Amino acid sequence: MVHPGIFDALIEVAREGATITCGEIGCLANRGRINLLPCAVLGLMLDATDRHEHVAGQPFLSAVVVLKQTAISSRGFLACTRARGVEIGLDERAFWAAELHRVYDYWGQR
């Protein structure tokens, strides 16, 4: 199930052409309180969002979620994308960057 607060926040971030950290998204899911969500739970929420987007033929919205330490997506994003049958290729970072721009282009027009 798509978490409405997370979905709306991801759309806003995409419209701004920005990124958001896993911790920041976790705080939103926890209604503004400190993020106490295990990474696995947050990953499931983001996966549900991407599943919804994939069925709708839209880019993977969770591409805007990055790790604080690296400012790029997590390996979980790539694993979930592969699970949807999407060919990533050898350059995972280039795939993520291209998907991030697809998200910006898509949501920036809405």
N, C-alpha and C positions, 0 to 999 in steps of 0.2 A: 504494500500500500504506500502511495506517495504521501509523504508528510507535507501538509499544505504550507506550513511556515517555511520549511526548507525550500520547497518548490518556488514559492514567491520570492524568497531571498536570492536564490540562484538566478532567477529571471532578472531581478533588479541589478545584480552584479554584472550579468551579461550585457544588459542594456547600457551600463556605464562603461563597458569595455575594460572591466577590472577582474581581479581574482579575489578569492576569499580563502582563508586557511581552514584546515580541518577543525581546529579548535574554535574558530569563530562560528562556523556552521554548527558545531556541537552545542555552543551556547544558545544559539537560536532554537535548536531543537529542544533544548532544556528550558525554554521560555525565559531566556535572558540570564539565567543563573550560570554559575560556573559549570563548564562542560565536565560532566561526570560519566558521559556515555563511553562505554568501551569502543575502541576503534572498529571492532567487528560489527557492532550495532549501527554505528554511523555509516559504515560501508554498505550494510544492507539497505539503509534508507536511501543512500545515493544510488545503489544498484536499482532499486525500485523506480527511482526517478528516471534513470537511463532506459530502463525497460519500457516505461511509458513513452518516453521520447522516441525510442527506436520504433515502436509500433506505429506511432504517429508520423514516421518518416522524417523526423527532425534530428538535428545533431545532438550528440551526448552532452546534455546540460552540465553534468558534473565535471566537465573539463575545466570549469572555472575554479574548482576546488583544488588547492595546492597544499603541499607540505610547507610548514613554516621554515624548516631548515634549508630546503632546496628551492622553494618558490616554483616547483613544477609538480605535476600530478603524481599520485602514488602508483605503485605497481598494481594496486587493486583496480584502479581505473582501467588500466591496460588489460588486466585479466577479465574483467567484466565485459569489456569491448570485444575481446576475442571470443568470449562465450556467446556473443550475439552473432558470430560468424563473420565479423569484420576483419579484413586483412590489414594488419598493421605494418608489416614489412620489417626490415632489419633496423631501421632508425626509429626507435620508439619515441624519442624526444621530438623528432620532426613530425611524426604522426600526431602526437598530442598538440603541438603548436598549430598544426593545420586544423585540427578539430576545434581547438580553442577559437581560432579565427572564423570557422564556420558558425560556431555558437554566437560570436559577436555579430556576424553578418545577419544571421537569422533573427536574433532577438533585437538587434538594433533597428530593424525595420518595423517592429511591432510596438 
